[in-house]
Amino acid sequence: MNGHFRLSDRGLFALLTTICMLVASTAYGAGFEVGENTPRSLARGGTGAVHMNNPSALYFNPALLSRVDGNQVLVSANALRLDVDFQRDDFYINPDDEAPTHVFDPAHNQTGLFPLPFGAVSFDVGPESLSVGAGVFGPPAYGNPCYGVIEDGTCQAERIGATRGIVVETDMIVAYAGVGVGYAFDLGDERQLDLGVTLAGAYQTSDFSVVVEADTGASRPWEEDPDNESFVRGQDLSGLAPTGFFGIAYTDGPMRVAASYRPPIRWDLTGFADVDFSDDLESLEVALTDDTFHLETWQAGSLRVGWGLQGGEHPADGRLPRWDLEINAVWENWSLVDHFRLELEGDLEVGAVNHQFELYPMYQRKGYQDTLSLRTGFSFGVNSWLTAHTGGFLETAAQPVAYTSADFVSWERYAPSAGATLHLPSNLTLDLGYTLILSPSRTVTNGEVYNAIPLSACRGPDFEADACERQGHPPGNPQNEGQWSTHTQIFGAGLTWKY
């Protein structure tokens, strides 16, 4: 930690802070995920693959577990606030009509802060070069948007609304529980190689509400008539999937390079459907023969590659560097998420005519694309009780403009960040972080998000059946055409205890 640079600490701090903020000013999030876990990474632009020196290495790069000093316990939480506004274009059944068929009020996410806890421990288990850890945490995400009305702390979904054919509300929780190990190989001459792995199980539980077309004729024109639509709630959709994190890191004096990888997760969730049928269907004495509900999709894998420098001795602990700079590039293969597949096991039984209509699987097209982000973070030990952090990230959009949606918001994002670590008595440290994620507004004119029509024989995911009036396109009307805007604020706080 003696450093090999001649630039003064004050000059170095000013120079690297400027670099970090220049990167942050041209910043970009991806798929279901928003921001990053833990307040320290949050404050440092979402970095963590190279310099993370606490139990959160389980998640960011398990190879770094071997560099965690002593035994440590980490408890933290980020709180996300997602603002989404959507003004849907007026809807005309007949483009030649002078007056629109439907005029929509603006839709806005009504839910406030969404908590994202993170807990982990790490231990030295004998040899100085071997460490193990365990933790429970989740991917950074916003899990409960509501485009209805909040009453008594719960989302009262509206059947009439600008997002009704996309999603009205969602309540999603994803959690990882894992154990990890990291081992260091001393290569001599201040060189070191670290390897690590975290093996984990992933659990998801989700509820959502959406309005679907319920015309038994299943043919044009799709009037989006509230009297001929059904309100579908998918409830207690849950499932387990294996996952893991794999890491490698290399040190040569003050320079470090590292990489970590989490493979994609395939989700197959099972729950049940609660359906409020349309007035027309209710009059026909309809019921589901089986309300078992399935949702299938993917969560992208994530590859982090990083480079870093560090130097000096920290006033709070001579074993820590006075300053460090980290740059990460993160690739995520969100192109796996071409669609969500939703299927009811039962059919629609019509008691009035003693007949059953087949309910076909619903394919919500997503059209996601792979993302690439650049993240940078810098820390400086100001004195024996304070370390300052700054940084920012940029990331390309997972959602093309035509697939802009209200369920998950993943456009280009611009995000500066800042925070601090307070070095407290009794080997405690308090981490604080904040980031503001901005995205350019979008105007969608050729939308590719359609309302679901489970009674139509125009089936996905390719929509090339003879029943499809337009080959390659779902039945129904585009639901996402109009004006969109969004931004996200994330606050983080956490305690680490070394013992």
N, C-alpha and C positions, 0 to 999 in steps of 0.2 A: 504493500500500500504506500510505498514511498514515492511513487510517481516518477515520471521521466520527462516532465514538461517544465518549461521555464516561465510560461505565462503566469502572471500573478493570479491569485485566487479571485480577486475582485474583477480583474479583466476577463478571466476565463468565464466567470459566472455571467457577466454581461454579454459576452460573445455567444455562448451556447444558448442562453435564454432567447437571444435574437433569432438564432437559427431555428429553435423550436417553434417560436411564434410565427416565423415566416412559413414554415411547413403547415402549421395549424391554420393559417389564413387561406390555404387552398385545399381545405380538407374534404373526405367523403364519408353505412351499416348494411347489414345484409340479412335477407330472408326474415326469419322469425326473430333474430337477435338484434339487440339495440345496445350500443355502448359496450362496457366491459365490466367484469366482476371486480370486487374489492375497491375500497377508496384509494389505495395507493396506486393501483394500476389506472383507475379512473383519472386521478390527478396527473398521471404521466402519459396521457394520450392513448391509453389502452395497451401500453407495452407491458411485457412481463416475461418474455421468452428467454432473456439474457441475464438480467440482474436481480430477479426476484429472490429474496433471501429470507422468506418466512414460509409457513406451511401451505400458503396458496400455490406454491410450486407444484403441488399435486395436480392442479388444473392447468397452469400456464406451461410448465415444463418440468416433469418429474425428475429429470436429470439434476435439477438444481436443489433437490432435497439434500444431496450430500454436502451442499454449501450452507445449509441452515445451521446456525450456531446453537448448539445445545438442544434442550427440549423446549418446545414452544407450543402455545395454544393461541389460536386466532379465532376471534368472533367478530363478524362485521355484517353490515347491511347497506345496500344501496337502495335509494328510493327514486323511482322513475315517474316523471310526469309527462305524459304524451298528449300534445295538442294536435288534433286533426280537424280540419274544416273541409266540408264538401258541399258545394252548391251544384246539384244536378241540373242539367239542362231541362227545359220544358219538354214534355213528351207529347208527340203527335202520333196518333194511330195512322192518320192519313196525312202525309207531308203537305198536301194541298189545302188542308184545313186552315182557316184563318185563326181560330182559337185553339190553344193547346188542349189536349185531353186531360193532362195532369200537370199541375204546377207544384213543385216541391219546395218545402221550407229548407233552409240550410241545415245540414247535419254536423254535429260537433261531438267529439268524445267527451262524455259527461263525467267519467271517472277521474278521480284525483290521483294521489300518489300510490304507486304499486311497489310493495317492498320486495327486495331480493336479498335474502340472508345468505351468509356463507360461513361455514364453520369447519375448522381443520386443526389437526394436531400433528406434530412431528417429533421424532425421538432419535437420539444417538443410541445405538443398540450394542455398542462394544467397540469394534474397530472404528477409528476416527473417520475413516473414509466411507462408512456405511450408515445410512439413515433410512428410517421408514416413516410413513405417515398415513393418516386416515382422515376422511372428511365427508361432509354432506353439503352439497351446493348445487346450483343449477346454472344453465346457460343464461347469459344476460338477455332479458327479454321483458316485454310489457304484456301481461297476461290477461287483463280484464277490461278491454274497451267496451263502452256502452254508448250506443247511438239512440237510446230511448230517453227515459226520464228517471232520475234517481229519486226514489222515495223510501224513507226510513232506512237509508244506507244500502238499498238494493236497487238493481237495475230493473225498471218496469219497461219491458220491451214494447215498442210501438209497431203495429202492423202497417201503419201508414208512415212512410219516411223515405228519405232519399237513399238510404243504404239497405232498405228492406230486402231487396233481391240479392244483396251481397252477404251481409251479416248484420244482425241487429245488436247482438251482444255476444261476448266470449268470456269464458272464465277458465283459464288454462294454467296448470302448474306442471313444470318439468323439474325433476330432481335427480341428481347423480349421487350415489353412495359408493365410495371406493377406498381402496388401500393401495399405497404405492411404496416403492423402494428406489433409492438412488445410491450409486456407488461411484467413487472417485478413484482414478488411476493417476498417481504422481509420475509424471514423465521427466522430472528434473528441469533445472534452468527456468524456474517459475512457469512451467508448463503443466497443464492438468487436463485430463479427459474425464468427463462425467457421463454416465449412462443412467437412465431411469425409466420406469414404467409404472403407470397407475391402472389397475384393473377395476372396473366399476360396472354397476348396473344402473340403467336409466329407467325412470318411472314417469309416466305422464297420466294426468287425469284432466279431462276437458268437458265443458258444457258449451253449447252455442245455440243461437236461435236464428232462423232465417225464414223468409216467406217464399213459398213455392207456388207455381201455377198449378191449379187443380181442375182444369178443364178436361172433362172425360173425353171430349173429342180430340184434344191435344193437337189443335191445328190453328193456323193463322186466322184472323189477326190476333196477336198477343196483346190484349187490351190492358193488361195489368189492372184488372178489375178487383178491388178488395172483396167483393161479394163472391168472387170465383177463385179465391186463393186460400191456401191453407198455411197455418203458422206451425212450423216444425221446430221442436226443441230437442236437440241431441243431449242426453243427460248421462252423467257418470261414465263417459267414454274413457276407458283406462287400458293401460298395457305396460308390459315390461320389455326391455331390450338390453342386450349386452353392449358395452362400450368400453373405451379405454383411452389412455393418453400415453404417448411414447416420446421420449426426449433424448437429446444428445447435446453436450456443451463442451467447448474447448477454450482453454485459457492460455494466453501467451503474454506474461507480464501484465501490463495494464489493459490489454486488448482481449475481448471475448467475442466468440461467435457461437450461435446455438440454433437449434431447430426442434420443434415439437409437432406432433400430429395426432389428431383425433379422427378416426374413420367415420363415415356416414352412419346414421342411425335410421333404420327402417321401422316406422311406427305402424302397428296394426292394433287399433283400439276397438274395444267392444263395450257397448252400453245399451241404452234403450231410447226409443223415441216417444215423445209426448206430442201429439198432434191435435191442434184445434182446427177442425175441418171447416171448409167454407160453408156458407149458408146453404148453397145448392146441394152440396154433398150431405150435409146433416139431414136435409129433408129426405134423402134416399136411404137413411139408416145405414150409414157406412161404418166400417170398423177395420182395423188391421188384423190380419190373421196371425201375425207375430210382430211384436214391436222391438225385437232385437235389432240393434243398429251397429254398423261397422264404419270406421273411418281408416283409410290407408293413405300414407304419404311418407315422405323422406325428410330427414333433417341433414343438412349438408355436413360433410367432413371439413376439417379445418387444418391447414398447414401454416405454421408460423416459422419464419426464418428471421434471425436477428443478428445484429452486430452492436458492440458496445465498447466504450472506453471508461476508465475510472482512474482516479488518482488522489493523492493527499491522504491525510489522516483526519477522521471525523473528531470534532471536539468532544462529542459525547462518548465515543468508544474508538480507541485507536485501531481496533480490528476492522473497522468499517472505513470505506473511502470518504474523503471530504466531498467529492463530487462524482457523478457518473452520468454518462450520456448513453441512451439506447435508441436504436432505430429498428423497427420490426416491419416486415412485409408479411401480410396474411392473405392467403388464397383460400376461398371456400367454394365448393362445387354445388352451388344452389341450382344448377341446371337439372339436377335430379328431380326437382319439384316441378314437373310439367303440369300436374293436376293433383287435386284431392279427390279420392274416390270414396263416396258415401253410398251405403247400401242398406236397405231394410230387408230383413230376411223374409218378412211376410208380404202378402199381396193385399189389395184393397177389396174387401168384401162388401157388396152392396145388397143389403137385406131386402130392399123394396122390390128388386127384380131377381133375387137369388142368383147373382152373378159375381164373378171375381175378375178384377182388372189387375194385370201384371204390373208391378212397380219395378221399373228398370233402375239400375245403379245410376247415381248422379255423379257427374264428373265436373267439378269446379276447376276450370282451366286456370292455371297460374302463369305458365310461360316464363318461369324464373330463369335467370342466367347466372353464370359464375361471377364471383366478385373478387376484386383485388384491392387491398387497402395498404396504405403507408401510414405508420404510426411512429411518433417520436416522443421521447420523454427525457427530462433532465431533472436531477436533484442536486442540491447544494446544502452542506451543513453550515448553517448560519452561525450557530453557537452550540453550547453544550445541551441546550434544551429544545432547539428548533432546527428542523430540516425543511427547506422549501422545495416544492415540486412544481413543474409546469410541463406543458406539452400540447399535443393535438393529434388528430388523425384525419385521414382522407380515405374514402372508400367508394368504389363504383356501385351503381344501383343493381339490386337483384331483380327488381320489377321494371320491365320496359314500360314506357308511357302507356301503351295500349292496355296493359294489365294492371294499372294502378288500382289498388283495392283498399277497402277500409278494414279488413280483418288483420292484415299485417302491413305495415308501412315501411317500405324499404326502397327509398330513392337515394340519389346522391346526397351525401351528408357532409357538412362542414362543422368541425368541432374543436375549438380551443378548450383547454382544461387547466386547472390549477389546484393546489392543495398544500398540505403541510403534514409533517410528522412531529408530534410533541413527545419528547423523551422525558418520561415521568419517573418518580421514585419506584422502588420495588420491582425493577426490571420490566416496567410497563411502557408501552408506546401507544399513543393515540394517533390514528391516521384519519385525516379529513380530505375529502376530494369533491370536486364539482366539475361538470362539463355541460356545455350548451351545444346541442346538435341542431344545426340548421340545414334546411333543404330548400332548393329552389321550388317555387310554385309550379304546378303542372296544369295544363289545359288538355283534356282528353277529348278528341274529336272523332276518333274511330276506335271506340272501346271494344275490348275482347272479353269482358266479364259479363256473362249472361245469367238471367234468372233461371233457376232450376225448374225443369218440367219432367217429373218422374213418370208421368203417364205417356210420354212421347217415345215412340220406337226409334227415334233418331238418337242412337246411343253413342256414348263416348268410348274410349278417349279420342278416337279419330273423327267421329261424326261423319262417316262416309256410307252409312246405310241407305237403302233406297228410300226410307221414310224421311230423310233429310232434304229439305227444300233447297238448301244451299250446301253443297258438298264441302266438308271440312269445317263447317260452322255449326255450333249448337243451335237448337231451336230457342225461341224467345227473343228478347230485346237486350241490347247492351245496357248495362246498369251503371256504368262508371263514367259516362260522358258528362263533362262539366269542368268546374274549377276546383282545384285541390290545393291545400297548403298544410304544412305541418312543421313542428319543431318539438324537441324533447329536452327536458332538463333532468339531470341526474345528480343527486346528492348522495354522498357516502360518508360513513363513519365506522371505525372499527378499532378494537383493542387487541394487542398482542402481548402475551405474558411469556417471558423467558425464565425458565427455572432449572 
